[in-house]
C-alpha cells in the first residue's frame, strides 16, 4: 500500500497535486502552515493507487511517497 507524506510547511498551496490526482484523494486544509498558506492533505489514503502524480507535479517537493518501505524522491535539488 502507498503512503503519501506531505510536508505541510513546504507546501505553498498551489493545488497542482489536487488537480493531478486521478483518484481525487487530495484536498486543501482550512488551517494555515508556517508560511501562511493553506496546505494540501490526504483526505482518503486508502484509495491511493500509487501513481505518484502528486509527487511529480509538486513544484516545492513537499510530497513524498512510501511504498512497501521504499521512499521515492524524484528530484534531488
Beta strands, then each sheet from edge to edge (+ up, - down):
strand 1: 2-6
strand 2: 26-32
strand 3: 38-42
strand 4: 63-67
strand 5: 70-72
sheet 1: 1+ 4- 5+
sheet 2: 2+ 3-
end
